[in-house]
Amino acid sequence: MSTTATAANARADVGACEGGCEDSIATSDSTATPEEVLARLRGDGEGRPVVDPGLAWGLRDWLEDSLAPAAAALPDELPALRVTKEVLDQVLVCEAHAASRADAARVVTFEMSRGALVGALFRQWVTVGRFSEPFEDALGAVGCTDEAVAGFVSSLERADRGRLAREVRAHATAIESSWPLFSPAWLARTRERLEVPLAGGRIVLGGTVDLALGAPCTGRASVCLVELQSGARRIEHRPDLHYLALLETLRSGAPPFRIATYYSATGELEAEEAGEDVLLGALERALAGTQRLCRLASGAPTDPARDPMCAWCAATAHGRETGL
Amino acid sequence: MIGFALPSSAALTELLLEPARVRLETAELSGLRIRLLGELPRLAEKLPPGERLQLGTYELLLARRHPEGCGLVRGGFVPSPVRARRAIGLLAVERCVRGRVSAPQTAVAEVLASGIEELADDALRVGGGRPRWWARWYASLGPGGRAIVQAEAATWATQLWTALEWHRFERPPVVGGRDDYWDCPGRRRLLVRSRAEVRALAHGRSVLLVVGSGCPGPGWRAELANRALVLAMARGERSVPARVVGLWPASGTVRTCEVGIDALSEAADELVSAAAVWVEARVRARREEAGAQLRGPSGSPLVDPVVGSRVDAA
C-alpha cells in the first residue's frame, strides 16, 4: 500500500515544477514535517516482516534461468551488459531511443544540474544536519564529485545561474523542514551502490540508492530505502524504486521493510512496503527490459514500431520530415 | 565458500573464525619462493634504466583486464571523496572496534576533525609526524565538499562496521594497518604491495578480510591469494594467513580463499604475468618516448633512424 506523507499534497502542483520549481515550492504548504517523515518511514508500528530466506534465492534463480538464453547470445567480446533503472526505463518505452542513447555522450541540462546539486544537499543534511549557504555548499560538493555538472553551472549566464541558485535554495528549505536530524544509530548510508551480477557476470543489474537506513537484516526486514527526486513526479519513479528494492533483496537476501520516494520540490514523501507483489513486478519488468537490451547488444535491429509516446522518436521523425 | 547474498554479520564472522582447512608445507612454500626469485628479478632487469615498478591490487587488475591500459601515462594522484573514503573509513571503524565511539557516523566526524587538528599541530611542531594524506585536501574544501567526504566515508565505514560481529574475536582485530610490501631481491627494482581491511586471529593463525568494490571478477581467487603471497614472501611462513575472505558489499558477494600452495601458486602466476605485462608496457612507452624526441613537431624525422644524421628540412 502506498501512502503520501502530506495532508495537503493535492495542492502541490508538481506538474508546474518542471523548469520552475521555485514557484511551486513558494506557494505550497504541503511539506511533510520531520515527525511525519519519520512516521512514514517507520511504518504502522506493527512488527517488521520476518524474512523468507528462500525469497531472494527464488528471485535470483528466476532471473538466471530466464536470462540464460539472452546472455548466451551476447557476443563474447562485449564487456558486461550494465543495466540501470534509466536504461530500463528507456528500453521499455522505446528501443530505438535506448539504442541511440547507448553510446551518446552525457549532456548536462539545467534540470540535471539541479538534481545533482539537490542530491548533494540531501547527503549533506543526512550526514551533518546543517547547511551553511545551500547553493555554495552544493557547488562545493559537485566540485569534487561531478566535473561535468560543476562545469555546466560555471558556464551558465548570470540570470540562469541566479535562477538555479534560487531553486536549489528552495529545495534546501524543503529538505531542512521535512527531514529530522539523523541519529548515528540509524546507520544512514547515502548513495549506496547496489550490483547484482547475473549469468556469470555477463549481465550486471546495478543502481544507487540515495539513502539507506537501518542495520542489515538478521531475520526480520530492517532496511529502509529512500529515493530523492528533485524534478516533477513521473510515472517511472515507482517502478524505479521497486527496481532498487529488488536489487537490495537480491544483494542482502532480505527485502527492505519500507521504500519511499521523497520529492524535494514539494516536500512530499511517498512510502510503501516492499511486499512480494512489488518485488515480482519489479523482477518481471527488469527481465523484460534486460532481454530487450541483450537483444540490442547482440546486434538485433530495434523494434520498428516506434512508440508514439516517445518524445525522442517524435522529434527525430519531425526532424526527418522537415529536413532539420 | 561462495556467497551470492550478503551474509549476516554472524555468518561472516563465523567464516573468518573457522580453523584452517588447508595445510601449507614448508617445502611447498620454499619451492614457490625459489620460483619467484628466479622469474621476477629476470623480468625486472628488462625495465628501462632508472625505472622501478610497483605492483599493487590495481596494477594486477589492470594487467589482467585491460593490459593495453598499462602503457598509458597516468596523471598525478588527485584526491576525491571516493578515493579518500577507505582511509577515513578504516580509522573510523578502528575507533568503533576500540569502543571509543558507538557508531561509524560519529567516528567519521571525529576522524575528520582530528585530521584537521593534526594539520594545525604539524604546523606548530618541528620535525613531528606527518599529517594524514587526505587532511590538507580535506581542509581546503568548503562545507559542501567536506560534507560529501564525510558522507562517502560514513557509508563505506558503515558497510564494514555492520559486516562483522567484532566482539567475537579473541583479540580486537587490526583494522587497516600498514600496507604490506615485498621488495623483490636483486637490484630492488620491483616492489609488490598488498593490503587488507581487517586482520584478525583465529585458532592462532591470522585471517584477513578484504573489501572490494562492485562485484568480484573472474580472477578473484588470485586477487585474494595475492595478499597471502606478499606476506609469505616478505615475512616468511609464519605470517601466512589461514584464509583471505573477500567481501564485496555492493553486490553482497563473499568469496573465501583458503591459503594453501594451490592458491599461492595461482597468485604467483598472476603476479609474474602482470609483471611481464607492465615491464613490456614500460619498455614500449620508453621506446615511443625516444621515437617522439627524434621527430619534429610535424612528425617528420629530425634524425635519420638508420644513419643517425640530421635530415635537413630543405
Interface residues (C-beta under 8 A of the other chain):
Chain A: A56 W57 R60 A120 L121 R123 Q124 V126 T127 V128 F131 S132 E136 D137 A138 L139 G140 A141 G143 C144 T145 F182 P184 A185 L187 A188 R189 T190 R191 E192 R193 L194 E195 V196 P197 G201 V204 A215 P216 C217 T218 L250 R251 S252 G253
Chain B: F4 A5 L6 P7 S8 S9 A10 S80 P81 V82 S102 A103 P104 Q105 T106 A109 L141 G142 P143 G144 G145 R146 A147 I148 V149 Q150 A151 E152 A154 T155 T158 Q159 T162 S213 G214 C215 G217 P218 W248 A250 S251 G252 T253
